[in-house]
Amino acid sequence: MKNEIRMDSHKLIYHPHRVSEWLKGENIYPIELEVGLTNACNHRCIFCAVDYTGYKPTVMDGEVLKKRLREFAEKGVKSIIYAGGGPLLNRNAVDIINETKRHGMDTAMSTNGVLLTPEASKDCLSSLTWVRFSTAGITDESYEKIHQCKKGDLQIVLHNMQEAVRVKKEQRASTTIGVQLLLLPDNKNEVVAMAKELKKIGVDYFTIKPFSQHPQSGNILQVDYKEMIEMEEELKEIEEEDYKIYFRAHAMKKLACKREYAQCLALPFMVYIDAKGNLWPCIVFMGKEELSYGNLYEESLEEIWEGHRRKKLIRYFSNMDLESNCRELCRLDEMNKYLSELKYPGEHVNFI
């Protein structure tokens, strides 16, 4: 597998046409959507950013979403990530994933993996560009403590990983299978052992990321990553050409830094859609009704995107104080650095 994931960077450099349109002030449509297929979840992870929503069993209407997929593709959406609680708790998840791929959009899923059974993998894995297991430990004790789940769930997840790898080989699928661990004091001593075990299972990559506090979350964790960064070198020794380990030291170090930009310029390039059909500029604002762009059950993407409400919110966000409203580690951070440099270049830029 080529080292092309750019885990601690951004990929706007691969979309120069859309970025050029944005620079000209055009009303661009998003490149990526993240869609919550349900608000429900079978785990109660101690780091969950959206715990404040209450895990209500709202389920995205599969028929409504499938009708919108054609419009998404026509408006230039390139990819959709299915997440939100446990996406496979939505019984239409497999059909939705396959339908998304049929419309030519790259499709991905983030999941705790309990419901990604061998049958589910067989039915939809080949439609996924990537699938990422969120797995916060390799021992039952730490896993159950962090995930707040049923006893035995870790063994189910590990089995499902093995079967996903098998199905990938059997179907000759190009799907990238990854595992993400959120580094915490409760699992820091088993990261190396986990890296070795995942290598045996045959996944494509293992990423270790830091905790970032969500402004609305009731899950408040204090983690000092200074003493954990040194494990990166040990992990690198486990890597091989077809098994990459991404220890996100760059992100960990950024926790102690202030943002280098005053505006969130990246908002037009990504949108979050919750299980109720609401469009949010960022998952940080989910639940604040006054900050929703609109609802897919009521309007088309075009009506929402070109509408007065969204235009008004764009003006609001352009003047918003980022330090008091945003996460410590925002997934748009690297994009914002890039876009800010493009929009506000320094002197001598023509001496290339």
One Martini backbone bead per residue (centre of mass of N, CA, C, O) as a GRO file, in nm:
protein
  352
    1MET     BB    1   0.093   0.037   0.025
    2LYS     BB    2   0.071   0.352  -0.020
    3ASN     BB    3   0.181   0.664   0.121
    4GLU     BB    4  -0.137   0.846   0.080
    5ILE     BB    5  -0.322   0.946   0.330
    6ARG     BB    6  -0.250   1.199   0.495
    7MET     BB    7  -0.330   1.203   0.811
    8ASP     BB    8  -0.175   1.505   0.895
    9SER     BB    9  -0.336   1.648   0.662
   10HIS     BB   10  -0.430   1.718   0.322
   11LYS     BB   11  -0.637   1.718  -0.012
   12LEU     BB   12  -0.671   1.991  -0.179
   13ILE     BB   13  -0.436   1.955  -0.389
   14TYR     BB   14  -0.643   1.754  -0.564
   15HIS     BB   15  -0.850   2.033  -0.593
   16PRO     BB   16  -0.790   2.299  -0.776
   17HIS     BB   17  -1.060   2.381  -0.904
   18ARG     BB   18  -1.222   2.428  -0.641
   19VAL     BB   19  -1.024   2.626  -0.515
   20SER     BB   20  -1.039   2.836  -0.742
   21GLU     BB   21  -1.338   2.899  -0.709
   22TRP     BB   22  -1.314   2.996  -0.418
   23LEU     BB   23  -1.110   3.231  -0.472
   24LYS     BB   24  -1.336   3.375  -0.665
   25GLY     BB   25  -1.618   3.345  -0.484
   26GLU     BB   26  -1.760   3.091  -0.521
   27ASN     BB   27  -2.033   2.858  -0.476
   28ILE     BB   28  -1.934   2.587  -0.349
   29TYR     BB   29  -1.927   2.250  -0.328
   30PRO     BB   30  -1.875   1.977  -0.169
   31ILE     BB   31  -1.652   1.705  -0.150
   32GLU     BB   32  -1.749   1.622   0.148
   33LEU     BB   33  -1.938   1.382   0.335
   34GLU     BB   34  -2.099   1.336   0.650
   35VAL     BB   35  -2.301   1.053   0.759
   36GLY     BB   36  -2.562   0.991   0.984
   37LEU     BB   37  -2.747   0.698   1.008
   38THR     BB   38  -2.730   0.731   1.329
   39ASN     BB   39  -2.760   0.808   1.684
   40ALA     BB   40  -2.705   0.539   1.758
   41CYS     BB   41  -2.540   0.311   2.004
   42ASN     BB   42  -2.355   0.020   2.137
   43HIS     BB   43  -2.182   0.243   2.268
   44ARG     BB   44  -1.999   0.441   2.554
   45CYS     BB   45  -1.763   0.621   2.510
   46ILE     BB   46  -1.545   0.826   2.700
   47PHE     BB   47  -1.475   1.008   2.415
   48CYS     BB   48  -1.734   1.102   2.312
   49ALA     BB   49  -1.848   1.388   2.135
   50VAL     BB   50  -2.186   1.303   2.115
   51ASP     BB   51  -2.323   1.255   2.402
   52TYR     BB   52  -2.525   1.508   2.413
   53THR     BB   53  -2.753   1.366   2.224
   54GLY     BB   54  -2.835   1.069   2.369
   55TYR     BB   55  -2.864   0.828   2.163
   56LYS     BB   56  -3.091   0.848   1.974
   57PRO     BB   57  -3.302   0.633   1.762
   58THR     BB   58  -3.221   0.774   1.500
   59VAL     BB   59  -3.304   0.724   1.146
   60MET     BB   60  -3.217   0.722   0.839
   61ASP     BB   61  -3.377   0.760   0.546
   62GLY     BB   62  -3.297   0.565   0.285
   63GLU     BB   63  -3.479   0.677   0.054
   64VAL     BB   64  -3.405   0.972   0.077
   65LEU     BB   65  -3.101   0.945   0.040
   66LYS     BB   66  -3.098   0.795  -0.235
   67LYS     BB   67  -3.234   1.037  -0.387
   68ARG     BB   68  -2.979   1.237  -0.322
   69LEU     BB   69  -2.723   1.112  -0.454
   70ARG     BB   70  -2.739   1.224  -0.739
   71GLU     BB   71  -2.711   1.520  -0.659
   72PHE     BB   72  -2.442   1.507  -0.524
   73ALA     BB   73  -2.284   1.420  -0.775
   74GLU     BB   74  -2.375   1.661  -0.961
   75LYS     BB   75  -2.242   1.878  -0.742
   76GLY     BB   76  -1.941   1.735  -0.667
   77VAL     BB   77  -1.939   1.501  -0.492
   78LYS     BB   78  -1.679   1.259  -0.397
   79SER     BB   79  -1.759   1.191  -0.085
   80ILE     BB   80  -1.864   0.941   0.172
   81ILE     BB   81  -1.913   0.926   0.522
   82TYR     BB   82  -2.010   0.667   0.738
   83ALA     BB   83  -2.162   0.736   1.051
   84GLY     BB   84  -2.292   0.772   1.341
   85GLY     BB   85  -2.249   0.599   1.562
   86GLY     BB   86  -2.388   0.300   1.440
   87PRO     BB   87  -2.431   0.258   1.111
   88LEU     BB   88  -2.537  -0.058   1.123
   89LEU     BB   89  -2.812   0.011   1.271
   90ASN     BB   90  -2.882   0.064   0.989
   91ARG     BB   91  -3.050  -0.148   0.773
   92ASN     BB   92  -2.958   0.034   0.505
   93ALA     BB   93  -2.646   0.058   0.485
   94VAL     BB   94  -2.558  -0.133   0.258
   95ASP     BB   95  -2.734  -0.007   0.033
   96ILE     BB   96  -2.619   0.279   0.056
   97ILE     BB   97  -2.327   0.214  -0.010
   98ASN     BB   98  -2.379   0.090  -0.292
   99GLU     BB   99  -2.529   0.336  -0.412
  100THR     BB  100  -2.300   0.540  -0.386
  101LYS     BB  101  -2.106   0.391  -0.576
  102ARG     BB  102  -2.297   0.397  -0.829
  103HIS     BB  103  -2.261   0.728  -0.831
  104GLY     BB  104  -1.928   0.768  -0.808
  105MET     BB  105  -1.864   0.767  -0.503
  106ASP     BB  106  -1.675   0.772  -0.251
  107THR     BB  107  -1.665   0.520   0.013
  108ALA     BB  108  -1.719   0.520   0.376
  109MET     BB  109  -1.636   0.373   0.714
  110SER     BB  110  -1.715   0.423   1.056
  111THR     BB  111  -1.644   0.173   1.318
  112ASN     BB  112  -1.653  -0.061   1.582
  113GLY     BB  113  -1.737  -0.361   1.434
  114VAL     BB  114  -1.965  -0.544   1.554
  115LEU     BB  115  -2.158  -0.524   1.273
  116LEU     BB  116  -1.915  -0.624   1.086
  117THR     BB  117  -1.984  -0.878   0.946
  118PRO     BB  118  -1.917  -1.112   0.717
  119GLU     BB  119  -2.178  -1.048   0.560
  120ALA     BB  120  -2.139  -0.741   0.535
  121SER     BB  121  -1.868  -0.752   0.391
  122LYS     BB  122  -1.967  -0.914   0.145
  123ASP     BB  123  -2.192  -0.685   0.060
  124CYS     BB  124  -1.981  -0.393   0.086
  125LEU     BB  125  -1.666  -0.374   0.072
  126SER     BB  126  -1.622  -0.312  -0.242
  127SER     BB  127  -1.760  -0.011  -0.199
  128LEU     BB  128  -1.515   0.058  -0.021
  129THR     BB  129  -1.242   0.250   0.017
  130TRP     BB  130  -1.295   0.259   0.337
  131VAL     BB  131  -1.233   0.109   0.665
  132ARG     BB  132  -1.283   0.201   1.019
  133PHE     BB  133  -1.171   0.099   1.323
  134SER     BB  134  -1.279   0.165   1.652
  135THR     BB  135  -1.001   0.086   1.877
  136ALA     BB  136  -0.915   0.113   2.242
  137GLY     BB  137  -0.798  -0.194   2.247
  138ILE     BB  138  -0.648  -0.541   2.330
  139THR     BB  139  -0.806  -0.569   2.593
  140ASP     BB  140  -1.084  -0.632   2.762
  141GLU     BB  141  -1.048  -0.433   2.995
  142SER     BB  142  -0.988  -0.168   2.837
  143TYR     BB  143  -1.210  -0.178   2.626
  144GLU     BB  144  -1.459  -0.184   2.824
  145LYS     BB  145  -1.385   0.079   2.974
  146ILE     BB  146  -1.392   0.270   2.720
  147HIS     BB  147  -1.657   0.158   2.556
  148GLN     BB  148  -1.893   0.066   2.720
  149CYS     BB  149  -1.959  -0.257   2.693
  150LYS     BB  150  -1.987  -0.563   2.611
  151LYS     BB  151  -1.890  -0.855   2.679
  152GLY     BB  152  -1.679  -0.959   2.402
  153ASP     BB  153  -1.653  -0.738   2.176
  154LEU     BB  154  -1.357  -0.753   2.096
  155GLN     BB  155  -1.365  -1.041   1.972
  156ILE     BB  156  -1.566  -0.965   1.754
  157VAL     BB  157  -1.395  -0.748   1.616
  158LEU     BB  158  -1.146  -0.922   1.547
  159HIS     BB  159  -1.303  -1.118   1.372
  160ASN     BB  160  -1.413  -0.903   1.170
  161MET     BB  161  -1.138  -0.821   1.068
  162GLN     BB  162  -1.046  -1.090   0.956
  163GLU     BB  163  -1.290  -1.115   0.759
  164ALA     BB  164  -1.236  -0.859   0.598
  165VAL     BB  165  -0.963  -0.951   0.490
  166ARG     BB  166  -1.068  -1.204   0.351
  167VAL     BB  167  -1.276  -1.069   0.164
  168LYS     BB  168  -1.081  -0.888   0.016
  169LYS     BB  169  -0.921  -1.120  -0.112
  170GLU     BB  170  -1.156  -1.278  -0.239
  171GLN     BB  171  -1.261  -1.004  -0.407
  172ARG     BB  172  -1.033  -0.812  -0.484
  173ALA     BB  173  -1.023  -0.562  -0.316
  174SER     BB  174  -0.932  -0.205  -0.251
  175THR     BB  175  -0.979  -0.185   0.036
  176THR     BB  176  -0.912   0.001   0.320
  177ILE     BB  177  -0.790  -0.131   0.630
  178GLY     BB  178  -0.852   0.020   0.948
  179VAL     BB  179  -0.714   0.144   1.268
  180GLN     BB  180  -0.834   0.330   1.556
  181LEU     BB  181  -0.666   0.502   1.823
  182LEU     BB  182  -0.732   0.653   2.128
  183LEU     BB  183  -0.514   0.809   2.328
  184LEU     BB  184  -0.475   0.682   2.664
  185PRO     BB  185  -0.401   0.595   2.982
  186ASP     BB  186  -0.563   0.309   2.951
  187ASN     BB  187  -0.376   0.228   2.660
  188LYS     BB  188  -0.063   0.300   2.638
  189ASN     BB  189   0.060  -0.002   2.724
  190GLU     BB  190  -0.083  -0.149   2.437
  191VAL     BB  191   0.004  -0.038   2.155
  192VAL     BB  192   0.228  -0.227   2.062
  193ALA     BB  193   0.067  -0.491   2.085
  194MET     BB  194  -0.150  -0.399   1.886
  195ALA     BB  195   0.026  -0.361   1.638
  196LYS     BB  196   0.107  -0.662   1.620
  197GLU     BB  197  -0.179  -0.784   1.597
  198LEU     BB  198  -0.272  -0.628   1.339
  199LYS     BB  199  -0.055  -0.745   1.160
  200LYS     BB  200  -0.160  -1.037   1.174
  201ILE     BB  201  -0.442  -0.981   1.058
  202GLY     BB  202  -0.397  -0.757   0.798
  203VAL     BB  203  -0.403  -0.474   0.804
  204ASP     BB  204  -0.306  -0.164   0.661
  205TYR     BB  205  -0.363   0.015   0.929
  206PHE     BB  206  -0.240   0.223   1.212
  207THR     BB  207  -0.390   0.469   1.428
  208ILE     BB  208  -0.274   0.737   1.650
  209LYS     BB  209  -0.472   0.951   1.848
  210PRO     BB  210  -0.585   1.229   1.996
  211PHE     BB  211  -0.753   1.403   2.219
  212SER     BB  212  -1.054   1.610   2.164
  213GLN     BB  213  -1.236   1.865   2.274
  214HIS     BB  214  -1.571   1.906   2.292
  215PRO     BB  215  -1.767   2.174   2.370
  216GLN     BB  216  -2.044   1.981   2.431
  217SER     BB  217  -1.914   1.773   2.594
  218GLY     BB  218  -1.916   1.561   2.891
  219ASN     BB  219  -1.640   1.446   2.803
  220ILE     BB  220  -1.371   1.492   3.027
  221LEU     BB  221  -1.023   1.501   2.932
  222GLN     BB  222  -0.692   1.463   3.071
  223VAL     BB  223  -0.407   1.479   2.847
  224ASP     BB  224  -0.059   1.390   2.839
  225TYR     BB  225   0.162   1.361   2.550
  226LYS     BB  226   0.467   1.390   2.615
  227GLU     BB  227   0.516   1.082   2.729
  228MET     BB  228   0.407   0.934   2.443
  229ILE     BB  229   0.582   1.013   2.187
  230GLU     BB  230   0.821   0.797   2.215
  231MET     BB  231   0.662   0.544   2.080
  232GLU     BB  232   0.708   0.589   1.775
  233GLU     BB  233   0.975   0.434   1.726
  234GLU     BB  234   0.870   0.150   1.804
  235LEU     BB  235   0.645   0.142   1.587
  236LYS     BB  236   0.825   0.168   1.328
  237GLU     BB  237   0.949  -0.128   1.358
  238ILE     BB  238   0.667  -0.271   1.265
  239GLU     BB  239   0.668  -0.180   1.000
  240GLU     BB  240   0.554  -0.209   0.660
  241GLU     BB  241   0.469  -0.181   0.338
  242ASP     BB  242   0.164  -0.326   0.413
  243TYR     BB  243   0.210  -0.171   0.710
  244LYS     BB  244   0.086   0.109   0.865
  245ILE     BB  245   0.195   0.371   1.099
  246TYR     BB  246   0.006   0.640   1.263
  247PHE     BB  247   0.165   0.871   1.457
  248ARG     BB  248   0.013   1.172   1.585
  249ALA     BB  249   0.234   1.395   1.682
  250HIS     BB  250   0.150   1.656   1.544
  251ALA     BB  251  -0.127   1.675   1.685
  252MET     BB  252  -0.023   1.670   1.977
  253LYS     BB  253   0.146   1.935   1.954
  254LYS     BB  254  -0.100   2.128   1.876
  255LEU     BB  255  -0.237   2.151   2.161
  256ALA     BB  256  -0.011   2.391   2.238
  257CYS     BB  257  -0.142   2.558   2.001
  258LYS     BB  258  -0.226   2.811   1.806
  259ARG     BB  259  -0.384   2.944   1.568
  260GLU     BB  260  -0.296   3.073   1.227
  261TYR     BB  261  -0.603   3.166   1.215
  262ALA     BB  262  -0.928   3.349   1.208
  263GLN     BB  263  -1.066   3.158   0.992
  264CYS     BB  264  -1.308   2.934   0.858
  265LEU     BB  265  -1.248   2.831   0.522
  266ALA     BB  266  -1.340   2.506   0.497
  267LEU     BB  267  -1.655   2.466   0.514
  268PRO     BB  268  -1.742   2.419   0.202
  269PHE     BB  269  -1.588   2.123   0.170
  270MET     BB  270  -1.770   2.037   0.422
  271VAL     BB  271  -2.033   1.808   0.556
  272TYR     BB  272  -2.285   1.746   0.802
  273ILE     BB  273  -2.518   1.466   0.835
  274ASP     BB  274  -2.781   1.376   1.003
  275ALA     BB  275  -3.040   1.151   1.080
  276LYS     BB  276  -3.256   1.401   1.027
  277GLY     BB  277  -3.117   1.579   0.774
  278ASN     BB  278  -2.917   1.774   0.883
  279LEU     BB  279  -2.711   2.054   0.807
  280TRP     BB  280  -2.366   2.091   0.897
  281PRO     BB  281  -2.075   2.268   0.898
  282CYS     BB  282  -2.026   2.119   1.182
  283ILE     BB  283  -2.017   1.895   1.444
  284VAL     BB  284  -1.991   2.109   1.673
  285PHE     BB  285  -2.304   2.226   1.600
  286MET     BB  286  -2.465   2.000   1.675
  287GLY     BB  287  -2.800   2.103   1.794
  288LYS     BB  288  -2.786   2.398   1.678
  289GLU     BB  289  -3.044   2.505   1.505
  290GLU     BB  290  -2.935   2.797   1.412
  291LEU     BB  291  -2.676   2.628   1.249
  292SER     BB  292  -2.849   2.517   1.029
  293TYR     BB  293  -2.890   2.500   0.686
  294GLY     BB  294  -3.083   2.234   0.678
  295ASN     BB  295  -3.321   1.991   0.519
  296LEU     BB  296  -3.352   1.698   0.325
  297TYR     BB  297  -3.667   1.651   0.374
  298GLU     BB  298  -3.738   1.960   0.257
  299GLU     BB  299  -3.470   1.986   0.076
  300SER     BB  300  -3.245   2.039  -0.139
  301LEU     BB  301  -2.921   2.099  -0.180
  302GLU     BB  302  -2.955   2.348  -0.356
  303GLU     BB  303  -3.155   2.504  -0.177
  304ILE     BB  304  -2.964   2.519   0.063
  305TRP     BB  305  -2.694   2.631  -0.071
  306GLU     BB  306  -2.858   2.891  -0.211
  307GLY     BB  307  -2.970   3.001   0.039
  308HIS     BB  308  -3.025   3.239   0.280
  309ARG     BB  309  -2.941   3.090   0.538
  310ARG     BB  310  -2.653   3.016   0.456
  311LYS     BB  311  -2.550   3.300   0.393
  312LYS     BB  312  -2.588   3.402   0.683
  313LEU     BB  313  -2.394   3.189   0.816
  314ILE     BB  314  -2.137   3.266   0.670
  315ARG     BB  315  -2.116   3.543   0.803
  316TYR     BB  316  -2.104   3.439   1.092
  317PHE     BB  317  -1.843   3.255   1.062
  318SER     BB  318  -1.645   3.486   0.966
  319ASN     BB  319  -1.680   3.617   1.286
  320MET     BB  320  -1.586   3.386   1.450
  321ASP     BB  321  -1.458   3.257   1.740
  322LEU     BB  322  -1.249   2.988   1.754
  323GLU     BB  323  -1.141   2.944   2.047
  324SER     BB  324  -1.454   2.935   2.177
  325ASN     BB  325  -1.597   2.716   1.944
  326CYS     BB  326  -1.370   2.506   1.905
  327ARG     BB  327  -1.166   2.266   1.868
  328GLU     BB  328  -0.852   2.186   1.930
  329LEU     BB  329  -0.880   1.947   1.702
  330CYS     BB  330  -0.929   2.009   1.383
  331ARG     BB  331  -0.992   1.863   1.069
  332LEU     BB  332  -0.954   2.165   0.926
  333ASP     BB  333  -0.675   2.285   0.992
  334GLU     BB  334  -0.490   2.228   0.742
  335MET     BB  335  -0.680   2.364   0.541
  336ASN     BB  336  -0.673   2.646   0.670
  337LYS     BB  337  -0.377   2.701   0.627
  338TYR     BB  338  -0.380   2.678   0.320
  339LEU     BB  339  -0.610   2.888   0.256
  340SER     BB  340  -0.482   3.128   0.403
  341GLU     BB  341  -0.227   3.139   0.223
  342LEU     BB  342  -0.383   3.191  -0.041
  343LYS     BB  343  -0.553   3.447   0.049
  344TYR     BB  344  -0.284   3.547   0.241
  345PRO     BB  345  -0.022   3.636   0.109
  346GLY     BB  346   0.282   3.714   0.095
  347GLU     BB  347   0.565   3.820   0.000
  348HIS     BB  348   0.726   3.728  -0.298
  349VAL     BB  349   0.549   3.500  -0.461
  350ASN     BB  350   0.686   3.535  -0.762
  351PHE     BB  351   0.944   3.393  -0.632
  352ILE     BB  352   0.983   3.051  -0.719
   0.00000   0.00000   0.00000
